[in-house]
């Protein structure tokens, strides 16, 4: 069990960060703060790995969809890329917040809950299964969720729709691939200090460059330490993050990058309040959004993440290239929470359960593939084939008991809390091996045919130590993708695609029944426009997406994280997205998402209803303006549409319109930024379900001072 993260714990790391900054900063400053050295051929090759084809701040290339660096307009699926420049501009505190302005996304549906990176893509919950880092899956199992620090990332790549052919265990709605910061050929160095709402104190540093004159060895160190309170009383939002990386780049054809990170978090559990006094008027007025329903000093959610791996690429000839990505990651979770179970007739006193969990996860993943490019007459051909393997183990104990009742209007803390009883002690292991191949043929430089096929074999072993039982489940499936694209004039590319997906589901229902694999299929028609003469990317897509054996929360056991499966859900939608640099001063990005979602088959009588938490319409737009003298300003508006709080469609979560803002100033090596989320401090609910509700994020402001050398 990890210890409580407090000021005494934070101080050594903060000192270590500061020491590293001074040492490395001194090294670079001695070498020349503003010096830009001429890039060797090897250095130039390395740079393209990091920036991924940006054109004046607008990314037009991506690694998702083909496993290699590919033009976005040549992939017959909808793709968005959030580069480092965009992440820096909006200073999102987490991955879901960074994706607020992206088409197809529904973020923060569960209110203030930093335990997991939760979001939905095209109407399906994706944060649990569609999170990838450097092309390899990092799934959430039980309460073990590999949350990511945005400061440690170079970009976020969003691939919408089924992607099983190339990535195996991806959610049918899509996937998000987080690209880690990696060593660069040029020297870099920055340190930033942040202070913000809820006494948020943060220090971060990013330092790297060549270790030798030839640039064969490159390094990078990314560090962050945060101590903060949460929007909920008596809770914290603390983090320690350290990510070293090392690249060996002996020639222009060979690159090996070692990637590692450690991350310790201490964040609040997700607290639900009665719907009376939040969603519905109550006799005692509105319950404060900061109301804490647990026990101070007892409720917590602490995690320890560790990860180590590498990314390797070798080109043997102009036609042949091999790649391998490998990672081993672990996480430990120490979780204790008193949560609401019922509201008394006095409409102010709640019953509470005493829940705790001690869980661990280990994930090993490796993906190796070969790429062959060739030309036959007027046909350019790119063939990728590979095999990936993953093994995910999740184990731990869950405990449940009674807790004293609490008056949510005038809470009195300090009541004695007993020790909960163990009710579950399980270990689940998912092993999956996939063989895949994709071929892309380009006719006359204009017409693209993309075809992919994959064969998966999975095995799930469940060991129930509490009930002295065990069982296993084997599944096999074949998935595919077929797409046609026309590369028209001036970067216009209409496309049509069909794709299927397969995902084995690890774990069991509350009563011990195995989950069956989820399956999906999609037809998508779209058009992309990446003008050749300007930095812009505009996309539009319509789709029909279906998923069977959908995993969802068990309404009878919400507090302990239990899940069930329902029949089939269909989502038809329209997505529009644009990102452009209009001139040297203006940058804009915006999105529209319209979803027609319906439960097709279900065993609880909800056929024909709209799935919970899926809004019909989401709108978002962000504009940033640079001024003379180093000033800049940004403003964003987001509209989150109306959604239902349950599959029976008995009550609605109302829509809300929110604004975000940014103000910045650059002078020499210094950069100052003020970022405000929920500018007007609109108080609204994240979601409500079965008589309980939780609040979404209120206004958060932070000011950052950054020094770059």
N, C-alpha and C positions, 0 to 999 in steps of 0.2 A: 504494500500500500504506500503510495507516495505521500510525502509530507505536505502540510499546508504551505502554500506559496504566499510569503509575506514580504515585508520590506527587507528583513534580514536576508531572505533568500535572493531578492532581486539585486541587492547591492553588489555582491561579488560579480555577477554577470555584467552589471552596468560598468563596474570598474574594469573588467576584462575587455569589454567593448571599447571603452575609452582608451585603454592602454594600446589595444591593437590599432585604433585609429591614429593615435599619436605616433606609434612606431612606423606604420605603413605610410601615414601621411608624410612623416619626415623623410622617408626613403624617396617618395615620389616628388616631394617638393625640392629635394636636393637634385633630383634628376631633371627638374624643370617643370614648374606647374603647368605652363601652357604649351609645353613642347609637344608637337605632333610629328612622330617619326614616319618616314616613308615605309609603306607596307611592302613586304616581300610577297611573292606569289602565294606562299603558304598562308600568310596573314590575310590576304585578300579572300582566300577560300574560306578561312575560318569566319570572317565577318559575315559572309552570306548565311552561315548557319544560324547566326544570332538574330539578324534583322528580318529574315524570312520575307524578303521581297517587298519592303516598304517603298512606297512612292510618295515622297514628301509627306510622310505621316499617315498615309492610307495604305494598309496592307492589301496587296493583290495576289499574294501567294500564301500557301498553307501546306502543312504536312499531313493534315487529316484528309481522308478520302483516298489516298494513294500510297501512304507510308513514306513518301519522299516529298521533296520541295516541288510543289506543282502550282501552276496558275489556277486560281480559284474558278475562273470561267471555264476551265476544262473538266471540272468535276460535276457530274450530273446530279448534284444534290445541293441544298441550300447551306451556305457556309458563312460564318462571321468570324473575324479576327480582331481582338482587342489588343493592340500593341502596348508597349511600355509607356509611350507618350500619352495614350488615352487613360491608362491606369493611373499615371501620375497626375493628370489633370483633375480627375474626380476624387482621388484619394479615398477610394472605397475601403471600409474597414474589413470587408470579407468578400469572398468570391460571389455569393448571391447578390450583394450590393453592387459589385462591379458589373453584373449582367443586367441591371435594371433597364437599360436603354437598348437592349438587344432583342431583335424580332424572335417571336416564338416562346419567349421566356415568361414565366410567372414566378416571381421571387417573394420571399418572406411571407408565404402563405400561412406559416405557423407562428407568426408574430416574432417577438424577440426570443430567439432560440439559437445562440451561438454554438450549441453542442455539435451541430452538424452543418455541412454546406448543403442546405436544402433548397431545391428549386424544381420547377416543372418545365418540360419542353414539349410543346404541342399537346398539352393537356395531360401528360403523364409524369408522375413523380420520378425524377431522374437523379437527384443528388445522391441517392443511396447506391446506385449501380452504374451511372454514366459518368463517373468522375475518373479521369485518366491523368496521369502525370508522366510526361515524356513518353507518351504512347503506350503506357502500361496501366492496367486497371488498379485502382485503390478503392475497393468496395467498402460499404458500411455493412457490418454484420452485428445484429443486436444493437448495443450501445457503443460499439467500437467504430467510430467514423473518422477517417483521415482528413480532418479539416486542413485547409491550406492558407498560408500567409501570403497575401498579395504582394508584399514587398519582395518576396523571394522569387517572383516570377518574371519572365521576360515577356510573355504574352498569354492570352487565353484564346483557344480555338474552339468554336462551336460548330459542330456538324449536326444538322437536323435530319431526323428520320432514321430508319434502321441502318445500322452499320456493322452488323454481325460478321459480314463476309471478311472484313479486314481486322476487326477488333474483338470478335468473340463475345465476351460478356458485356455487351453494351445494351442500354435500355432502348426500347423501340422508338421512343420519342426523340432520341438523339444522344449526343455525348458532348462533354466539355473536356478538352485536353489542355492541361496546364503545362506550359513550357518553362522549365526551371532556368534561372539565370545561369549563364555559362561563361567561362573565361573568354576574354576578347583579346585580339592581337594588340590593340592600343591600350595604353595605361588608362585606368579609370580610378576615380576615388571620390566618395562623397560621404558626408555625415549629416544627419538631420535630427533635429530635436522637435518634438511635438507636444503641445499642451491643448487640452480640449475639455468638452463637457464631461461631467461626472468625474472631475479631477483626473483626467486622462493624462498620464505622463509617459512619454515614449522616446527612446533614443534608438537610432538605427544607423548602420554604416554599410557601405558597399565598396569594396576595394579589390582591384585586380590588375592584371597585365602580364607581360612576359617575365619569365624567370631567367632567361638567358638572352644574349644578344641576337641569336639566330631566330628566336621566337618558336623554338621547338617545344618548350615547356611553358605553359600558361597557367595562371591560377586566378581564383576569385574567392573572396570571403564575403558572405552576406550575413549580417547580424542584426538582431532586434531584441529589445527588452521593453516590456510595457507593464505598468502598474496602473490600474484604473478601477473605479467603481462602476457598477452597472446601473441601468435605468431603474432597476428594482432594488428596493431597500435591502441592506444587509448582504449584498452580493458583490462579487468582484468580476473583473474582466482582465485577467493577467495573462501574459504570454512571454515565453523565452524562446528565441529562435536562432539557430546557428546553422549555416549551410556552407561548407567548404566544397570547392570543386577544383579539379586539376585536369588539364588537357595535354596530351602528348600528340604532337603534330609534326612528325619527322619529315613529311613531304606533302605535296599538294593532293596526294591520293589517299592518305591515311590519317584518320582522326580517332583518337580514343579519349573520351572524357569521363572521368570518375565523378559521380554526383552523390552527395550525402547530405542529410539534414537531421537535426534533432529539434523537437518542439515540445515544450511543456505548457499546458493550458490549465487555468483555473477559472471557469466560467459558471454563470448561474444556470440551474436547471430551468426548464420551461414551466412557469407558474400559471395555472388556469384559475380564473375567478368565476363566481356565479354569473349567469347571464342576467339575473336580476341585479340591477345597479351598474351594469356595463352595457349590454345590448338593449335591455328593457329598463324602463324607469322603475326605480325602487323607492320604498317609503323613506329611505335614509339618504337619498341623493346618489350621486355618482361615486363609485368606488375609485379611489385614486389609482392611476396607471402604475404607480410605483409600489402598490401594496404587496407586501411579502406574506405569503401564507405558510411558510415553513417555520423552521426554528433556527434563530441566529446561532452561528457556530456549528450547526449540524448539517444543514443543506449545502451540498457542493457537487460539482462535476469537474473532476480533475483527470487529465490525460497526460500520458507520456508517449510521444511518437519518436520512432527511430527509423531511418531509412538509409540504405547504401546500395549503390549499383553503378552501372556504366552504360554509355552509349558509344558504339563502335561502328565505324564505316570505313570500308576499303574499296577503292576502285582499281580493278585489275587491268582494265583496258577502257577505251572510250565506250565500249558496248556493255561491259560487265561490272556490276557493283554488288557488294554484300553488306548487310547491316545486321547488327545485333543489339537489342536493348535488354538489359537484365536488372532486376532489383529485388532486394529482400527488405521487407518493412515489418515493423512490429508496433503494437500499441497496447497500452495498459489503461484501464478505466477504473476509477474509484468514484462511485456515484451513490449519493444518499439524498433522498427527497421526501418531504411530507407533502402530499398532494391532496387536493379536494376530491371527495367522492360523492357528497350529497349536501343539499341545502336544507336547513331546518325550516319549519313553518314560520318561525319569526323573521325569515328572510334576511338574516344577518349572521347566523351561526352556521358553520360548515363542519361536516365530518371530514376527517383526514385519514389517509392510509400512510403507513410508515414503510417506505420502499428503499431498498439499497441493492447495489449490484457491484460485483467485483469480476471484471471480464478482461480477457486478453485476446489479441488477434495476431496472427502471423501470416504474411502474404509473400509468396515467392512467385515471380513472373519472369518469363523470358520469351522474347520474340526474335526470331532470326529469319531473314529473307534474302532473296537474291533478285536483282533487277537486271533485265536484259533489254537493251534498246537496239533496234535494227531498222533497216529500210529495205522494202521490196518494191521496186518501181516507184509509183507515186504514193505508197503507203508507208507512213512512219509508225513503227510498232513499239510499244513499251509493255513488257511482260514482267509481272512481279509474282513470285511464289514463295511461300514460307510455311513455317510451323511455329506455333506458339504453345506454351505450356504454362499453366498456373496451378498453384496449390494454396488454398486459403483455409486456415484453421481458426475457428472462433470457439472459445471455451470460457466457462465461468459459472458463477453462482448468483442466483437472485434470491432476495429475501423480502418477505412481506408480513406486515403486522398492523395493529391498530395504533392510532395516535390520538392525543387529546383533541377535542373539538376546539374551534377557534372562532372568535367574533371578528369578522372581516371589517366591520365598521370601526370598532375600537379594539384592536388586537392586544392581547396580553400574552407576551412570550415568557418563556422560562418554565413552562409546565413540564413535569417529568415525562420523558419519552422512553418507552421500553425498547428492548432489543427485538428486531423482527425475526421471524422464523424462516429458515431456509425452505423454499418450495421448489427450487430448480437447480440442478447441477448437471450441465450438459457440455458436450464437445461435438462440434460439427466440422467436418472436413470436406471441402469441395475440391476435386481434382479435375481439371479439364485440359484436353489436348485438341488442338484444331489444326487442320491442314488447309491452306487456302491458296488461291491463285486468282490473279486478275490480269486481264489483257486489255490494252487500249490501242485501237487502231485509228490513225488519223489519215483520211483520204484527201489527197490534193491540198493538204494544209487547212482544210475547212470542215470536214465532216468527221466527227468522232463517234466511235462505237466502243463503249466500255462494258465489259462483261466480267463478272466475278463469281466464284463458286467456293464454298467452304464445307468441310465435313468435320463435325465436332463429336467428341466422345467425352462424356462426363460421368463422374462417380461421386456420390454423396454418402458419407458414413456418419451416422448419428449415434453417439454414445450417451445414454441417459444414466448417469451414475446414481442419481437420486432414486430412480425406480428400478435400478439394476436391469436395464434393457438396452438393446442396441438393434439397429437396422441399417440397411443400405439401399441405395437406389442408383440404377444405371440408366443413362439416357443417351441416345444418339440422334443427330439431326443433320440435315443438309440445308444450307441457306444459300441464297444467291442474290445477285444484283445485275441489272441490265439497264443501260442508259444510252441514249443517243443525244448528241450535241452538234449544233451548227455554229461554227465560228464565223460570224457575219462581219460586216465592215465596222471599223472604228470600235472594236471591242464588244459588240453586241453578240450574245450567245444564248439563244433559246435551247431548252433541253427537255427531255421526257425520260423518266426513269421508273423502274419497278424494283423493289427490294424486299427481302424477308429477313426475319430475325429469330433467334432462339437463345433463351437464357435460362439455364438451370437455376433453381431457387434453393438456396441453402437455408436450413432451419425447419421449424415445425410450428403447427398451430398450438394454441394454448393447451389443447388436450392431447398433443403428441402426434398428430397426423402429419405426414410428410407433404411438402409442397410439390406440385407438379411443375414442369418447366413452363415458362411464359413464351408465347410465340406471337409474332407480329408480321404484318405485311403492309406495304404502302405503294401507292401510285402518286407520282409527283410531276407536275408540269410547271416549268418556270422559265425565267429569262434573267440574264445577268448582263450588266453593262459596265465595263471597265474602260472608259475612254482612253485612247492612246495618247492624247495630247493634254491630259489634265489629271491631277490626283483625285480620283473619285471612284466609287464602286456603288452601284445601285442594283438591287435584286428584287425580284417578285416571284412568288411561288404559290400555287394552289395544290392541295394534296388531299388524299383520302387514306387515312391511317387506321388500322384495326389491330387490336391486341386482345388475345385470349389468356385466360388464367391470371387476370390482373391481381396483383398483390395490393392489399389495402389494410388500413387499421381495423382491428377487431373492436367493434363498438361495445362489446361486453367486457373488454379488458384493456381499456385505453391507457390506464396509468402505468402498466408494466410493459408496454411496447409490443404487445401481442398483435399478430396479423392473421388475416384470412385471405382467401382467394375468391374472386367472383368470376362470372362467365366471360363476357366479351364487351369491349368498349370500342366505339367507332368515333373518330374525330375527323371532321372535314374542316379545312381551314384555308385562309388567305393570309400571306405574310408579305409585307413590304418593308424594305430597309434601304437606307441611303447613308453614305459617309463620304464627305467631300471636303477638300480645302478649296474654298471659292476663290481666294486670292491670297496674298502674303499675310493678310490680317485675319481672315475669317475661316473657321473650321466648324462644320456642322455634322451632326448625325441624328438620325431619327428612325423610328420604326412604328409599324402598325401590325397588330395581330388580331385576326378575327377567327373564332373557333366555334364550330357547330358540333358539340360533343353529345353523345347519346350512349346509354347503357343498352346494348343489344340483347344480351342474355344475362340472366341473373337468377339466383335461387332464393331471393328474398322479396320478390314482387316489385322490383324497381325497374323493370324493363320499360324502355321509352323515356326514362328520366335522364336528367343531366348529371354527370358525375360531380361529386362535391369538389369545391375549390377551383373549378375551371371557369374562368370568366369568359363571356362572349367576346369582349373587345378590350384590348390593351393598347394604349398609345403612349409614345415617349419621344421627346425631342430635346437635343442639347446643342447649344451654340456657344462658341468661344471667340472672343475678339481680342486681338493684340493691338496695343497702342504705342505711339512713340514714347520714348523715355523708359521702356522696360516694363510698362504696365500691361496687364491682361485681365479680362473678366469673362466669366462664363455663367450661363443660366440654363437650367433644364426644367422641363415640366413633364410629369408622368401622370397618366390616367389609368388607374387600376379598376377594371370593370366589376360589375355585380357578379357574385357567384353564390351558389347554394352551399349551406353548411353541412348538408347531409345528402346521401344518395336518394333519399325519399323526397327531396326538394320541399321540405316542410318549412324551412326558413332561409332567409337570404343574408349574406354578408354584403352590405351596401358598398357601392363603388366609392372611390375617393380620388381626388386630384391633388397632387403634391408638387412642390417646387424644390429644386436644389440650386445652390449658387456657389461660385468660386471667385476669388479675387487674388491676383498675384502680382509680384514685382520682382524683376531681376536686375541685379547690379553687380557687375564684375563676376566674382566667383560665388556670389550670394544669390539665393532664391527664397522668397518669402511667399507663403500661400495661406489664404483663409478659405476653408471649405465648410459649407453648411448644408446638411441634409435635412429635408423637411423644414424648409425655410420659414413657413408660417406657423410651425409647431402645431400642426393639425393632429388632434388626438383621435385615433380610430382603432378599430379592432383588427387584429391579424386574421383570426377566424373564430367561429363559435361552433360547438358541436355538443349535442346531448346535454344542454343546460349549463355548459361552461364556456367561457370565452377567455382569450388572452389579447393583450394590447400589442399593437405593432410599434415600430420604432418612432419615438418622438424626435424633436429637433436635437441634432447633434452638431456642434461646431468645434472645429479644431484649427489651430494655427501652427504652421510648420516653418521652421527656419532650416534651410539646407545650404551647406557649403560644398562646392564642387571644385576639385582640382584635376 
